[in-house]
Amino acid sequence: MLLEPLSGAPSYPLHTAVDALGVNDRVAQETGVTNLGFLCDL
């Protein structure tokens, strides 16, 4: 699963890289799922 922060979408809950990586870390800790990633379009 990939998560991508979207700073230009006010109703989207992930605005920064820190937000997305925090979700990845929390999911990994609470479920043991490790196939998570961070998508960054530059």
C-alpha positions in Angstrom: 0.0 0.0 0.0 1.2 3.5 -0.8 0.2 6.7 1.0 0.6 10.1 -0.6 0.3 13.4 1.2 -1.7 16.1 -0.6 -1.2 19.6 0.7 -3.7 21.2 -1.7 -6.7 19.1 -0.7 -8.1 20.6 2.6 -10.4 17.7 3.3 -7.7 15.0 2.8 -6.2 14.0 6.2 -2.6 13.6 5.0 -1.0 17.0 4.2 2.7 16.4 4.9 5.3 13.6 4.6 5.3 13.3 8.4 1.5 12.7 8.3 1.8 9.8 5.8 4.9 8.3 7.4 3.2 8.4 10.8 0.3 6.4 9.4 2.7 3.9 7.8 4.5 3.5 11.2 1.3 3.1 13.2 -0.1 0.5 10.8 3.1 -1.5 10.9 3.3 -1.4 14.7 -0.4 -2.2 15.3 -0.9 -4.9 12.6 2.6 -6.2 11.7 2.0 -5.3 8.0 5.3 -4.2 6.5 4.5 -3.8 2.8 3.7 -0.1 3.2 5.2 2.8 1.3 5.4 6.5 0.8 4.5 8.1 -2.6 6.1 11.4 -3.4 5.5 13.1 -6.7 8.1 15.7 -7.3 
